[in-house]
């Protein structure tokens, strides 16, 4: 049996994304070389929302891509059979750009390592940044996010799930009891 508790809801997530969008533009010194790449699955809707917020505040759109990392993972050989693999879609040159990888939750760092490997197949960015909505700790690799929406501490065995469905956005913690 599992228990579930809501950690953040729509309004808190929206405020956090607005702050992240401003921090990204400030750190990258504008939108001229900026591009966002969402890591499938959780980072894709976040990258789209961040891009919309940046366009709203800066009056300029930034390119947005999608990166599938399943085949770049260091645990691909031991992963369950029949993984859900979707397409990558980066239709802009990444070389010379400030590329912000976007994901919903940062924990071990393995997804980010795989995303960097995947991104480099598209070219050599000027700089790779990392933006995450939640940093829950528990690193297995020396990875740190440049932009963090919220840092959360969870007990071992608890899982942080981010559901992005417009007005029903929420981040929940699920634990087995």
Secondary structure as GFF3:
##gff-version 3
##sequence-region A 1 177
A	DSSP	beta_strand	2	9	.	.	.	ID=ss1
A	DSSP	alpha_helix	10	27	.	.	.	ID=ss2
A	DSSP	beta_strand	34	39	.	.	.	ID=ss3
A	DSSP	alpha_helix	42	58	.	.	.	ID=ss4
A	DSSP	beta_strand	63	67	.	.	.	ID=ss5
A	DSSP	three_ten_helix	70	72	.	.	.	ID=ss6
A	DSSP	three_ten_helix	76	78	.	.	.	ID=ss7
A	DSSP	beta_strand	98	106	.	.	.	ID=ss8
A	DSSP	alpha_helix	110	120	.	.	.	ID=ss9
A	DSSP	beta_strand	127	135	.	.	.	ID=ss10
A	DSSP	beta_strand	147	151	.	.	.	ID=ss11
A	DSSP	beta_strand	159	163	.	.	.	ID=ss12
A	DSSP	three_ten_helix	166	168	.	.	.	ID=ss13
A	DSSP	beta_strand	170	176	.	.	.	ID=ss14
###
